[in-house]
Amino acid sequence: MSKLDGKVAIITGAARGIGASAARLFAAEGAKVMLADVLTEPLLALAAEIGDNAAACPTDVTNEVAVKALVDQTIAKFGRVDIALLNAGIEGQVSPITDYAPEMFDKVIAVNVRGVWLGLKYVMKAMETKGGSIVITSSTSGIRATLNLSAYTASKHAVIGLMRSAALEGAPAKIRVNTVNPSPIDTPMIASLEAMRGLAGHNDQPMAQGTPLGRYGEAIEVAKLMLFLASDDASFCTGGVYMVDGGVSAGRR
Ligand SMILES: NC(=O)c1ccc[n+]([C@@H]2O[C@H](COP(=O)([O-])OP(=O)(O)OC[C@H]3O[C@@H](n4cnc5c(N)ncnc54)[C@H](O)[C@@H]3O)[C@@H](O)[C@H]2O)c1
């Protein structure tokens, strides 16, 4: 028996990176997966690759109508919602607060905080009768600051607050809510941060230098923690902050 047999999962930010890895893993473990992202082409390609147990719903997580439609379409297609990975996120710009564009601050908060809140609002409603598991992707930037990433750092702290609120509210309905806190994971987001920090072109994983395990994590290493938290193996886990960061949060070597 696979870990997610018979379960239905919504995954946001599923077109690439951590979300795409989780989509493949969850489907391999028996789940039916509804994939959501703003990048329509790779989203449709991933759903086609996974096959009958996947469907794609192009969704901007900042748009309330679209998020409600995502949950409605999941129920129409697969019958219910047992799991949600609220994983879509953007890094914003790399600069000190004094140079940070207010419009970019608003955009980061809209995707990373409002997007998660809207996901909670509609997914928790859908889970009200049968319970479920919600996993939110925070970051090591959710428990301490990352230099010159103020909006991102604020957003990833904020979703820990949302997670704790949702864990309290959802507990009577057996809705478990947790965060995974990755860093640094080898995805397009890290490549973008490297480029903005002037580190592009290095082939020595520059943002892993000095960290305990001294390498980038793979998206699948985050997806495996998401799988644990989403599955019934984590039946007593709610309201938790789970690091998957190669030791970054412990300190530098
Ligand atoms: N890569 C890392 O080192 C790292 C570290 C800590 C946390 N995270 C978090 O992990 C999550 C996944 O990031 P990733 O590393 O896979 O990066 P990624 O950029 O590869 O994936 C993010 C996905 O979110 C999607 N997205 C962005 N805005 C959206 C919107 N408005 N609506 C729907 N989808 C949207 C993107 O199109 C993309 O497919 C993010 O929340 C990110 O903040 C990543």
The ligand as a Gaussian input file, in Angstrom:
#p B3LYP/6-31G(d) Opt

LIG

0 1
 N       14.537000      27.086000      -3.585000
 C       14.787000      27.383000      -2.338000
 O       15.960000      27.394000      -1.887000
 C       13.678000      27.707000      -1.380000
 C       14.025000      27.951000      -0.050000
 C       13.033000      28.251000       0.853000
 C       11.716000      28.303000       0.462000
 N       11.394000      28.077000      -0.851000
 C        9.993000      28.167000      -1.206000
 O        9.597000      27.015000      -1.908000
 C        8.455000      27.307000      -2.723000
 C        8.704000      26.759000      -4.102000
 O        9.812000      27.458000      -4.657000
 P       10.867000      26.801000      -5.668000
 O       12.181000      26.866000      -5.010000
 O       10.345000      25.523000      -6.173000
 O       10.885000      27.974000      -6.761000
 P       10.264000      28.050000      -8.231000
 O       10.393000      29.485000      -8.595000
 O       10.875000      27.017000      -9.074000
 O        8.732000      27.649000      -8.010000
 C        7.752000      28.553000      -7.578000
 C        6.500000      28.293000      -8.383000
 O        5.469000      29.175000      -7.893000
 C        4.768000      29.666000      -9.035000
 N        4.077000      30.923000      -8.751000
 C        4.629000      32.148000      -8.574000
 N        3.663000      33.054000      -8.421000
 C        2.475000      32.410000      -8.498000
 C        1.124000      32.813000      -8.424000
 N        0.784000      34.107000      -8.231000
 N        0.164000      31.877000      -8.530000
 C        0.485000      30.571000      -8.739000
 N        1.749000      30.129000      -8.834000
 C        2.731000      31.039000      -8.712000
 C        5.866000      29.864000     -10.082000
 O        5.339000      30.008000     -11.383000
 C        6.702000      28.622000      -9.877000
 O        6.267000      27.542000     -10.679000
 C        8.290000      28.825000      -2.666000
 O        7.264000      29.156000      -1.751000
 C        9.629000      29.295000      -2.136000
 O        9.538000      30.536000      -1.484000
 C       12.347000      27.785000      -1.766000

